[in-house]
Amino acid sequence: MHTFQPYPIDLMEMNPFTKIGKEWMLITAGDEKKANTMTASWGGVGVLWGKNVVYIFVRDTRYTKEFIDNGETFSLTFLDESNKGALKYLGAVSGRDENKIENYDNATRCLIRMRNRSLSNTESRTSYGQ
C-alpha cells in the first residue's frame, strides 16, 4: 500500500473553492490493513489560532466515518479533471461492498494530510486565545 507523505502547505497552488466545491475531493481514512475513501464537495481550509486546519463534515451513516473516528489521521486528495471518472466511481460505490481503493489505485495519491482533531458535539470545547 502507498505510504502517504505530507505535502508542504506553502507549495500548494490551488483555489480551495474550486477544488472542493466544483472539482470535489476524496476523504480517506484507515491504515495499511483496511481503509476507505469517499468523495466530498464540502468542507474547507483555513487558519485557526495560528494553525493550518481543514474541516470536513461526514454523515454518521458513511462507512468512511468509522475509519475517521477510529483513526488518528485522514487525508484529503485532490485529483485533476482527468480523474473525474475515478471520483464518480469512488463516490458511487460503497467500501462496505468492495475494496474500491484497490480497484482504483490512483485514489491513493495524496496532496494534503492533516492530523484528525475532530471532536463530537458532546466533546466540543470552546477555547479562547491567550
C-alpha positions in Angstrom: 0.0 0.0 0.0 1.1 3.5 -0.7 2.6 5.5 2.2 1.1 8.9 2.5 3.5 11.8 2.7 2.7 15.3 3.9 2.6 17.9 1.2 4.2 21.2 2.2 1.3 23.6 2.6 3.3 26.6 1.4 3.8 24.9 -2.0 0.1 24.5 -2.6 -1.2 26.5 -5.6 -4.9 25.9 -5.6 -8.2 27.6 -5.2 -10.0 25.7 -2.4 -13.4 26.9 -3.5 -12.9 25.4 -7.0 -11.1 22.2 -5.8 -13.6 21.4 -3.0 -16.8 22.8 -4.4 -16.6 22.1 -8.1 -13.9 19.5 -8.7 -14.6 17.5 -5.5 -12.1 15.9 -3.2 -11.5 12.4 -1.6 -11.7 11.9 2.1 -9.7 8.8 3.0 -9.0 7.2 6.4 -7.8 3.9 7.7 -4.5 2.1 7.9 -2.4 -0.3 5.8 -4.7 -3.2 6.6 -8.1 -1.5 5.8 -9.1 1.9 4.6 -12.0 3.6 2.8 -12.5 6.7 0.8 -15.4 8.9 -0.2 -16.0 11.9 -2.4 -17.0 15.3 -0.9 -17.8 18.7 -2.2 -18.0 20.4 1.1 -15.5 21.4 3.8 -12.8 23.9 3.9 -9.3 25.0 4.7 -8.1 27.9 6.8 -6.1 29.1 9.8 -7.4 28.7 13.4 -5.5 30.2 16.3 -2.3 30.2 14.2 -2.6 26.6 12.9 -3.4 25.4 9.4 -6.6 23.4 9.5 -9.0 21.6 7.3 -12.6 20.8 8.2 -14.9 18.2 6.8 -18.4 17.0 7.5 -19.2 13.3 7.2 -22.6 11.7 8.0 -22.7 9.1 10.7 -24.0 6.6 8.1 -21.0 6.8 5.8 -18.5 3.9 6.0 -15.5 6.3 5.9 -16.7 7.9 9.1 -15.9 4.7 11.0 -12.3 4.9 9.9 -12.1 8.7 10.7 -13.5 8.1 14.2 -11.2 5.2 14.9 -8.0 6.5 13.4 -5.5 9.2 14.1 -5.4 10.8 10.7 -7.3 11.3 7.5 -6.3 12.6 4.1 -7.8 14.9 1.5 -6.9 14.1 -2.0 -7.4 16.5 -5.0 -7.3 14.8 -8.4 -7.1 16.7 -11.6 -10.0 16.8 -14.1 -8.7 13.8 -16.0 -9.7 11.7 -12.9 -13.4 12.7 -12.8 -14.3 9.1 -13.6 -12.4 7.9 -10.5 -14.2 10.4 -8.3 -17.6 9.3 -9.7 -16.8 5.7 -9.1 -15.4 6.3 -5.6 -18.4 8.3 -4.7 -21.0 5.9 -6.0 -19.6 2.5 -4.7 -19.7 1.7 -1.0 -16.5 0.4 0.6 -18.7 -2.0 2.5 -19.3 -3.8 -0.8 -15.8 -3.9 -2.3 -12.3 -2.6 -1.8 -12.7 0.4 -4.0 -9.3 1.9 -3.3 -7.6 -1.3 -4.5 -9.9 -1.3 -7.5 -9.0 2.3 -8.3 -5.3 2.7 -7.4 -4.9 6.3 -8.4 -7.1 7.3 -5.5 -4.1 6.7 -3.2 -2.3 9.9 -4.5 -2.5 12.3 -1.6 -1.7 16.0 -1.6 -2.8 17.1 1.9 -2.6 15.1 5.1 -3.7 16.7 8.3 -3.9 15.4 11.9 -7.5 14.4 12.8 -8.5 16.5 15.7 -12.3 16.2 15.3 -14.5 16.2 18.4 -18.0 15.0 18.6 -20.7 17.5 19.7 -20.7 16.2 23.2 -16.9 16.6 23.4 -16.7 20.0 21.8 -14.8 22.7 23.7 -14.6 26.4 23.4 -11.1 27.9 23.7 -10.0 31.4 23.6 -6.5 32.6 22.6 -4.3 33.7 25.4 
